């Protein structure tokens, strides 16, 4: 009898966890997250765009750092978007 009660409690906890996980983040949080990601990407692209247009001298260290940041942010954004599906 005790095993049945434990199994039932475990099943109820798992069901509650699945139901909670299906709700997902609030739409406002999703919007704020996407805006933050795009803000970081935009700030990283600014200096690289200026270098590409000749408005700023080329700096390999800045270009490498900012391109790595953009790559990381895009990876995070894609992984997050895939997790919502």
N, C-alpha and C positions, 0 to 999 in steps of 0.2 A: 504494500500500500504506500509506503514511504517513497519507494522508487517511482511510482506513478505520479505522486505529488511533485517530486523533483523534476521529472520529465515534463509535466504540464507547466510548471513554473518556467522552465528553460524555454519551452515552446512559446509561451506567452511573451517572455522577454525578447526572444528573437523576432516574433511577429511585430512587437512594438518598435523594435529597432529598424526593421524593414520599412514599416509605415512612416517612421520619422525620416528615414533616409530618402524616401520618395518625395517628400515635400520640397526638399532642396532650399536653396537660398531665396531670400526675398528679391523681387524684381529690382527694388531700389539698390540693394547690395550688388546685384549683377551690373547694373548701370554704373555705379560708382567704381566698381572694379575695372570695367572696360575703359572708363574715362581715365583712371589712374594709369593703366597700362599704356594707353595712347599718349598720355602726357609725358611719361618717361621716354617713350620711343621718340616723340617729337623733340624733346630736349636733347636727346642723343643725336638725332639727325641734323639739327641746326648747324653745329660746327662742321659736320661732314659736308653738308650742302654748300656752306660758305667756301670750304676748300675746293669743292668740285667746280664752283662758279668762278673761282679765282678771286673772291672777295677777302679771303684769308689765306695766309701762307700755309702750305701743306705741312702737317705735323703727323708723322707716322704713328707716334705713340698715342695721340688723341684719336686718330682714325681707328687704330686697332682697339683701343679701350671702348670707344663708342659703338663700334660694330659688334664687339662681343656683348655689350649690354643689350643692343637691339636683338641680337640672336637669342640671348637668354630670355628676354621679355616675350618674344614671339613664341618660344618654346613653352613658356609658362602659360601664355594665353591659349595656345592650341590645346595643351594638356587639360587646362581647366574647361575649355569648351567641349572637349570630347567627354569629359567626366559628366557633363550635364545630359548627354544623350542617353 
